[in-house]
Amino acid sequence: MPVTEALRRLSEDPAFWSRLRADEGAIDDPEPAELRINLPVTGGYGLVLDLDLATGEQTLGLRGPATSEPVQLGWAAPGRPYPAALRWHELELCARVIALEDPTLPHPGLVVALLGPFAPATAEDDGNAVAAVREAAYRSLRRDVPQPTPNAPEQAPLPLFTGDDWWPQPPVPSPHVLDEAAIAAYTAQAPSHLQVRGGLRFPHEGLAELVRRAARRLSQLPEEQWYADVRPLARHMADTGDLGPVRALLSVLTEAGCDHPTVLDALSEPLVPLEACWMVETLAGAPPGTLVRHHV
């Protein structure tokens, strides 16, 4: 699903994230008032996030190959705890497959930023790794910023008046959507979540099938034509935690004719360590987190 113009515009607005994560939630006179975010994963299965920007309500759903409308996984509203609709490993698995299928949604990125509150870390998760992926997702949010007009005299000034104190330059705006305080606040785990997975209507079988198919999709990648020759090197990197050979890995892939944009972007400069980590893990056929834990 290429990012829609409405979602792109909202995701580049710090106020959108502030409202989405704050107790008040609602946006005054939003345009659009409602937004459906479709996130196809694999095999006709996908996740759907419906946002009511006028009320601040958020509904996470599961879509299957035979359903026209998503089945609700969890519902959140301002002032209420988020539902623990997904396990963390389920969200990250889906986010990785989404990134493979859609280069406009790299991981960690928009998918984790949007759905992370529905997937709290548990005692079974590596809390540091979860926090690092969340932080990287929020830090990845960027926007185009215009370059400020230089402050300079119309004519060459006298030598006495050429210093920076006389012609201070305007600050260069940051391309990051969120500042450090916001990233820290959104990365922190909420103190409580609603437990919804025990409900009779929770789609356990459908979600389990989505997870199985997503895991199968990731496991198939290193068996494909372009990736067989890099698996030993990727395995070595995953086992040692060393991202140093990433350039060599990228070189072997390009020489083999690999043109998958998600794979190449994850391993190219400027390197985002956690993005490179999950790609190396996938190419190595290693369990998720094998390399990530060395870089948090």
N, C-alpha and C positions, 0 to 999 in steps of 0.2 A: 504494500500500500504506500505509494509515494505520499509524502507529507502534504496534506491539503494546505491551501493558502490560508484558510481560517486558523488551522492548527499552528502553522508556521508563525503567523502574526501573533497569536496568543502566547506561544512558547517563548517568543523574544521579548515579552513584556514582563518585567519583574513583578508588577502588580498582579498578574495572573497567578503566578506561583504563590505570592503572598496570600491572596484570597483562597487559593486552592488548599493551602496548608493551615490557614488561620481558622479560628472558631467562627468568625462571622461568615466567611465563605462566599456569600453572594457578591455579584458585581453589579454596580448601578448601570442600568440601561445597557446591558451587554449586546454586542453584535458579533456573532449570532447569539440568540438567547439560549439555544441548545446546540450541542455538538456531539456527534457520534464518531468515535475513533475506532475504526476497524483495524485489527492487527492479525492478519492471517498468519498462521504458524506453519502447518503442514497437513497434507492429506484432507483438506477441506475443513480442518479444525482451526479455530482461532479464538482470540480474546477480543472483547468489545467493551469499550469504556464509554458510557453515556454521561455527559456533563450537562447539568442544568445550571447555566451560569447565572440565571436570575435568582435561584434559591440556594445555590452552592451544593446541591445534592449530586452525588456521584454513584453510578451503578456499574459494577463490573459483571460482565456476562461471559458465558461460554457458548460459542457457536460450533455446531457440528455440521457434517456434510449433508445431513438430511433435514436440517432445521432452517427455517427462514428468519426466525427471531432468536436472539440469544437467550439461554437459560441463566437466570440470575445466580451469580456466585456470592455477591456481597453488595450491600448498599451502605453508603456513608452520607452523613448530613452534618452541617456545621454544629459544633458543640457536642458531637457524639464521637466515641472512639471508632476508629476504622475497624471493619471486620477482618479477621484473619482468614481471608478467603483462599489464599495461596500459601504453600510452603515456599520458603526462600529458594530452595533448589529448583522448584517448579518454575518460578518466575525467571530465574537466571537461565535455565535450560531453554525456555520459550524465547527469551530475549536473544540468546545466541542464534537460534534457528531463524528468528525473524531477521536478524542482521545478515545471515547468510543469504536469505531469499530477497532481501530488500536493502541495497547498499545505502539508501537514504536514511536508514535507521541503524547506525552503528551501535555497537555495545562496548562498554556501558554508555548509555545515552538516554534518549527521550523515553524509551519504553520503561526502563527502570525508574526514571524520574516520575513518570505518571503513575505507574502501578506499584512502586515500592511500598507505599503505605498499606497496601492490601496484603503484603507478604512480610510479616515481622520475623526477625530472627528468633530462633528457639535455642534451647540448651544444646540441641544436637548440631547447631551451626557454629562455624568459626566467626565469632562476633567481630573480630578485627577485619576479617576478609569481607564480611557483609558491609560493614561501615565504609570500607575502602571503595567497594564497588558503588555504593550509594553516592559517596562523595564524588567519585569520578563521573557518575552520571550527571549530577547537577553541575559539575564544573565543565562538562562538555557543552552545555547550552551556550550558544554564541549567536551573535547578530552582526550584521554589517554596520559599521559606523563610519560616518563621513570624516575625512581628515579636516582638521581645523585650518582656517585660513591663516597663514603666517602673519605675524605682526611685524611690519617693516616700514621704514620711512619711505615717502614717495620719492625723495631725492637723497643722494648720499650725504649723510650727516658729517659734521665735523668730527675728527678723531675722538674728541672728548666725550661725544654722545653716541658712541657705537657699542657700548657695553650692553650686556643682557639686562642690566637693571633699567636701562632706558627703553628697551624694546622686549619686554617679557612676552614669551610665547604662550598662547592659550594651552590649557591641558589637553592631552590626547585622550579622548574617551575610550573606556575599556570595551573590548568586544564581548567580554563575559556578561551574560544576562544577570547573573546573581553575584552579589558581593560576598566576601568571606563570612560575614556574620550570618547571612541567609543560608549559605551552604552548610555551615556548622549546625544551624537550627534544624534544617530539613534532614540532615544526615542522621541526627540523633533519633534513636528509636523512641516511639511514643510509649508512655508508661503503661498503657493498657490497650487491649484490643478485644473486640467482641468475638467470641468463639461461635462460628456459624457452621463449621463442617460437620457437626453432629446432628444438624437438622434433617428431617425426613426428606425435604425437597432438595437438599444439596445434591448436585449432579456428580456423585462420586465416580460412577462408571465412565461418564463422558470425559471428566477431567483426567482420570487414570489413562484412558485411551490416548488423549492428547499428549500426555507426558511420555507414554510408550513410543508414540510415533515421533515425537521430537527427539528423544534419545536415539532412536534408530536412524533418524536423518543425520545427526551429528556423527554417529559411529560409521556411517557410510562414506563420509567425506574423504578420510585418508585412504580409502580403497579405490578412489577414482583415479583416472589416468595420470593426471599431472602430479599427484601427491605421493606416489609410491617411493620415489627416490629420496624424498626429504624426510620420510618417517624416522629413519635412524637418527638423523641430526635433531629433529624435533623431540624425539624421545630422550636424547641426551640432555637437551635443554630443560625439558620438563623434570628430569630426575635430579639435575644439579641445581636448578633454579637460576641458571645463567642465561640472560638475554643477550649476552655479547655476540653470539654467532648469528643474530637475527639478519644481518646484512647478507651473510653467506646463504642463509635459508631463502631469503628473497631472491638472491641471484640464481639459485638452483631452480626455483619455481618459474622465474621469467624465462630462463633458458629452456625449460621444458615446455614453454608455450602457455603457461597459466595466465588467463586473462580475467579471472574472477575478481571484480573490483573490491568486494569485501575482504577477501584474503589478502590482496596486494596492499590495500589501504591500511589494514591492521598492522602490517609489517614494514611500512614505509615511514620515512621521516616527514614531519616531526613525530617521533615515536611516542605513543601513549602507552605506558607500561602495561596497564591492566587490559587494554585492548589487544596488545601483542600477546599477553599471557594466555588469554582464552583461545586465541587462534593457534598458538603453538600447542597448547593442550589438545585441541581438536585434531591437529595434524599428527600429533603423536599417538592419538587414540588413548590419551591419559584421562583419568577421572577429573571432572571439573574441580578446580581448586588446587591441583597438584603443583602448578607453577605459581599461581596467584599468591599462595600463602608465603612465598619467599619475597614478595614485593609489597607487603603491607606492614 
